[in-house]
Amino acid sequence: MAGNCTVDKATVNSLRVLELLHRADVPVALGCERPLVGKLFDAAHVHGNDGLGGSDLPAPRTAASAEHAADQIARLARERPGEVTLVALGPLTNVAVALLREPRLPELLSELVVMGGAFAHPGNMTALAEFNIWVDPDAGRSVLEAPFRTTIVPLDATMQTLLTDDHLHSLPEGPIGHFVRSLTGDYLAVYERRHGRRAAAMHDPLATAIAIDRSLIAESRDLPISVETGGIWSRGQTVADRRHVPREPLFPGRATVVFKPRSDAFFDLFLPALRRR
């Protein structure tokens, strides 16, 4: 799915990174090129025009499959019912389309883990909205109101999990260390300009790690949720009923929302994984 960059660049980037990791056997499928409604807004101002911070990875030798990403999601869920955890790290367009094509998707998947949204924390695209949900709020609302077993890893959690130069210096020399440092250089600079500290949120890695190891969650709540799709100021806002005694009407979706991660434990998992490569 298009998000940080166009869908064509995102697809090529996936192939490039998988080849770097010697995992060209992992299938990559082209997803949706724009949101369900309206035009695409990307994050080139944060992640560079190539979506990888100007990294110098070579062009991939492999190619994407002929299958659309939404069809791949639905097919894998049908082939392995109850076994697949879907980790959504960008706008939810592909998941929303997969849901349209396979209405049984919520019961076929083991779990849906979403990196997106902002609840008590301010947004990073607007005062109220996080980028992934803001890019396609209609898809966000469709997916988060569907009866998936959903865990959301929002800015509330990811903005507590910050990568620093000390973390990067701990990585050995070699292709992986060089790539990670190249990938994150401009990203750290963006955070330093915005927040006055050279430390950048590990949005996608934290969500992926939580999908692997639930013990990385220090505090979460099971909440009624939805997404605001209109409004002058609130488009793309993730909303939750955080009252301790909820009253009707409740928001139609429901998810486990992570409010506090075990950030030190995350880095204890994340950095050694990079060093082993």
BELJOPE-V836823 format. One record per residue. RES is the residue in three letters. PHI is phi in degrees with one decimal (999 if undefined). OMEGA is omega as a letter, one per 30 degrees, with the letter a starting at -180 (* if undefined). Layout:
res:phi:omega
RES:PHI:OMEGA
RES:PHI:OMEGA
This chain:
res:phi:omega
MET:999:l
ALA:-62.7:l
GLY:-172.2:l
ASN:-61.2:l
CYS:-149.0:l
THR:-66.7:a
VAL:-65.5:l
ASP:-63.3:l
LYS:-66.9:a
ALA:-62.8:l
THR:-67.0:l
VAL:-61.6:l
ASN:-61.2:l
SER:-60.4:l
LEU:-64.8:a
ARG:-63.3:a
VAL:-68.4:l
LEU:-62.6:l
GLU:-67.0:l
LEU:-59.1:a
LEU:-88.7:a
HIS:59.6:l
ARG:-126.1:l
ALA:-67.2:l
ASP:-75.0:a
VAL:-77.0:a
PRO:-71.8:l
VAL:-121.7:a
ALA:-121.3:l
LEU:-70.9:a
GLY:-106.0:a
CYS:-73.7:a
GLU:-91.7:a
ARG:-154.6:l
PRO:-64.7:l
LEU:-59.1:a
VAL:-131.0:l
GLY:87.3:a
LYS:-97.2:a
LEU:-82.7:l
PHE:-116.2:a
ASP:-103.4:a
ALA:-120.7:l
ALA:-60.4:l
HIS:-67.8:l
VAL:-107.9:a
HIS:-107.5:l
GLY:84.4:a
ASN:-63.4:a
ASP:-92.1:a
GLY:80.4:l
LEU:-125.1:l
GLY:64.0:a
GLY:75.0:l
SER:-62.9:a
ASP:-105.0:l
LEU:-64.5:l
PRO:-69.7:l
ALA:-61.3:a
PRO:-71.6:l
ARG:-89.8:a
THR:-95.4:a
ALA:-130.7:l
ALA:-69.0:l
SER:-71.6:l
ALA:-79.0:a
GLU:-80.0:l
HIS:-73.9:a
ALA:-58.0:l
ALA:-64.8:l
ASP:-69.5:l
GLN:-63.6:l
ILE:-58.1:a
ALA:-65.1:a
ARG:-64.1:a
LEU:-62.5:l
ALA:-65.3:l
ARG:-69.2:a
GLU:-71.3:a
ARG:-133.0:a
PRO:-60.4:l
GLY:79.0:a
GLU:-109.6:a
VAL:-95.6:l
THR:-100.1:l
LEU:-95.4:l
VAL:-106.7:a
ALA:-102.0:a
LEU:-110.5:l
GLY:-138.2:l
PRO:-54.6:a
LEU:-90.6:a
THR:-60.0:a
ASN:-59.9:a
VAL:-67.5:l
ALA:-63.6:l
VAL:-67.7:l
ALA:-59.4:l
LEU:-65.2:l
LEU:-65.0:a
ARG:-79.4:l
GLU:-136.7:a
PRO:-60.8:l
ARG:-80.9:a
LEU:-53.1:a
PRO:-59.5:l
GLU:-85.9:a
LEU:-80.3:a
LEU:-79.6:l
SER:-70.1:a
GLU:-162.1:l
LEU:-117.5:l
VAL:-112.0:a
VAL:-115.0:l
MET:-90.7:a
GLY:169.8:l
GLY:87.1:l
ALA:-151.5:a
PHE:-111.2:l
ALA:-85.3:a
HIS:-85.5:l
PRO:-62.2:l
GLY:-74.5:l
ASN:-114.4:l
MET:-108.7:l
THR:-131.5:l
ALA:-60.5:a
LEU:-116.8:a
ALA:-116.1:l
GLU:-85.7:a
PHE:-56.3:a
ASN:-58.3:l
ILE:-76.5:a
TRP:-64.0:a
VAL:-59.4:l
ASP:-142.2:a
PRO:-66.6:l
ASP:-66.1:l
ALA:-65.0:l
GLY:-58.1:a
ARG:-66.6:l
SER:-59.0:a
VAL:-73.5:a
LEU:-75.6:l
GLU:-93.1:l
ALA:-77.9:a
PRO:-83.3:l
PHE:-69.7:l
ARG:-85.5:a
THR:-106.9:l
THR:-117.6:l
ILE:-108.1:l
VAL:-110.1:a
PRO:-93.4:l
LEU:-58.5:l
ASP:-52.2:a
ALA:-91.6:a
THR:-69.3:l
MET:-75.4:l
GLN:-98.4:a
THR:-120.6:a
LEU:-114.2:l
LEU:-81.6:l
THR:-125.2:l
ASP:-62.1:l
ASP:-61.6:l
HIS:-61.0:a
LEU:-66.1:a
HIS:-67.7:l
SER:-78.7:a
LEU:-82.3:a
PRO:-71.9:l
GLU:-67.5:a
GLY:132.7:a
PRO:-58.9:a
ILE:-71.4:l
GLY:-59.3:l
HIS:-62.1:a
PHE:-63.7:a
VAL:-63.5:l
ARG:-66.1:l
SER:-66.7:a
LEU:-63.3:a
THR:-99.4:a
GLY:-58.9:l
ASP:-67.6:l
TYR:-61.7:l
LEU:-63.7:l
ALA:-64.4:l
VAL:-61.5:l
TYR:-65.4:l
GLU:-64.3:l
ARG:-66.6:a
ARG:-81.0:a
HIS:-117.4:l
GLY:76.5:l
ARG:-143.4:a
ARG:-83.2:a
ALA:-154.6:a
ALA:-119.9:a
ALA:-68.9:l
MET:-94.7:a
HIS:-58.2:a
ASP:-69.5:l
PRO:-60.4:a
LEU:-66.0:l
ALA:-61.3:l
THR:-64.6:a
ALA:-63.9:l
ILE:-66.4:l
ALA:-63.4:l
ILE:-84.1:a
ASP:-138.8:a
ARG:-68.3:l
SER:-68.2:l
LEU:-75.6:l
ILE:-88.6:l
ALA:-91.9:a
GLU:-151.5:l
SER:-149.5:l
ARG:-138.7:l
ASP:-87.4:a
LEU:-134.2:l
PRO:-70.7:a
ILE:-139.8:l
SER:-162.1:l
VAL:-129.2:l
GLU:-80.4:a
THR:-100.4:l
GLY:-129.6:l
GLY:97.8:a
ILE:-64.9:a
TRP:-107.3:a
SER:-110.4:l
ARG:-56.2:l
GLY:85.2:l
GLN:-73.2:l
THR:-85.9:a
VAL:-117.1:a
ALA:-140.5:l
ASP:-89.2:a
ARG:-97.3:l
ARG:-65.8:a
HIS:-73.2:l
VAL:-124.6:a
PRO:-60.1:l
ARG:-126.1:l
GLU:-66.6:f
PRO:-84.1:l
LEU:-90.2:l
PHE:-64.6:a
PRO:-75.5:l
GLY:-92.0:l
ARG:-150.1:a
ALA:-157.9:l
THR:-84.7:a
VAL:-104.1:a
VAL:-84.9:l
PHE:-103.7:a
LYS:-143.2:l
PRO:-95.5:l
ARG:-92.9:a
SER:-64.0:l
ASP:-62.5:l
ALA:-66.1:l
PHE:-60.1:a
PHE:-66.2:l
ASP:-65.8:l
LEU:-90.6:a
PHE:-72.2:a
LEU:-67.0:l
PRO:-61.6:l
ALA:-63.9:l
LEU:-70.2:a
ARG:-69.1:a
ARG:-74.5:a
ARG:-72.5:*
